[in-house]
């Protein structure tokens, strides 16, 4: 149990900057997800914490003490890899006991610990089996057990479920979350799957091109993305090109929205970001034509074409009736405005009033 | 060629290919011809090795072990057998000790000239060896290695290097780095990781490499002839003398003796001789 800090950490591979000046604090007992598309530097970050890659600059601290001088075998971290994780020539018990044997623990104590940790991950009968006799999910559980048995201060998980099928993946991440809560271990979890991150993380660090975009709780990331990338990457989002008119007014398609305080040059390019559930049918709204209706059972996804605003996506309850080709009018209940890549700050959470239509187009 | 009848027929194959029975008969015929071509000489060899008197009307000679007594009772032959079974394992072991760490470096480290160096081990096998041996012999004269046991072992090692570098390099490269990193992660240092994780996982590939290396060392004749004569003669070198100056069955008996180790090793190691390990050695 410990806190983890990355302080201005950078790492290049040749000409490619994999991680750029990242500063991140993971609190004691927290489950932090590193989320981003492949190649964003999240795995490099994890491997730097584990000691497999050295940063070019910056410091990594556990409980306030720098671990930069320590090789992987001496860091208080334990890693669960994506795959090819267990040593095939050892039994499950052998795999788990390997680290304990290196610490010269008495044989009886090793046996007890192996038994306890196997019970913890729900595989009490697997001690004498070989990895190839286990299913993919069972192998990953053993890998988690192998990491936990050493009572590390930080648990590192590198896309541990990406090779499992969808059902098992959902099941395993619930198990890991429960296990993590139960023992309260500080955990860093790398994934490219935003749903996985949103369901298990206490906080999520979103990365892109080696740059930390935003660190926040799942709810805050969804509601208040700070960059255009996060807005687009987390959940579904309609991005509509917009332009400043008369200093305080934003024109996006047929919508006219009042901008928050701040003086903007006329004609400045902005981006209006609207969640599909924040598009509301309203006779006062902007015109659009229904292109396609996708029935997803518990809700409907409606694809719209709006003149000036382009294609839009709208989520609605299953009771609403839409026909393809139908003309509708939609209003924005709540929106975010981005100037370049970053959000236009309102001095607090975005208020729905900001995006209320003030004028019909 | 497709094995199923339908695409073969559709693809314009000869008419008889469409008839299953005929196709199988042709296949079997080809197989038997190949088997006869490969096994025929070996069978003749076996017959000769156990032949006593072989007179005109008899299809087979009368069974006799007299040539075996003759060969095994010969002091020179005895000495050659002992020399072979001593030098080949030592050469294999020596080769393993120097080549396996090198193979690990080739597999895991990126250093300038890696590919060129890896290809350079082919050199010894790419040109007629007799020239190489003659120049090695000049070197050995200066080093006082001519007609010594160490000289014979060294010349055999030259023949094993290709197998002992290439196959283990492929084997090590086939082992996922995560397995080694996981060991480092739970507290094993680099050496402990190599001996407890990497090496045991690589064992099948290393056995295959050692097998090839042993056979290469055991069968080596040219270099040993040049470096080892007159007092350090191995079985393949002895073979030249035997074939030239003794009765035919003597050569046959000796050939059987010479092929026994290969046969025994192939049987022992057959479960490791999977295509994957062999192919793995030849990817640069």
Interface residues (C-beta under 8 A of the other chain):
Chain A: X50 X51 X52 X71 X72 X73 X74 X77 X78 X79 X81 X82 X83 X84 X85 X86 X87 X88 X89 X98 X99 X102 X103 X143 X146 X147 X150
Chain B: X176 X178 X179 X181 X182 X183 X184 X185 X186 X187 X188 X189 X192 X196 X197 X200 X201
